[in-house]
């Protein structure tokens, strides 16, 4: 029998906006559904993510414009963060 594991983070019908004026980044996502399972191994944190969203605007440098604007984004990926030594 297979056990279903509920996600650690689950968001639906949510607007996610993150801006860094120092790094001139802007992430503006309209999430239809996002589920994440979180795991930690030593200094590494992993977020196993499934996402279905509309990218209102994703910009790594304001001066160069958005690389994703008014486009849908869906898929499964893993985000990994490693704390420095």
Secondary structure, DSSP 4 states (H G I P E B T S, - for coil): -PPPPPPSEEEEEEEEEEEETTTTEEEEEEEEEEEEEEEEETTEEEEEEEEEEEEEEEESSGGG--SBSSEEEEEEEEEEEE---
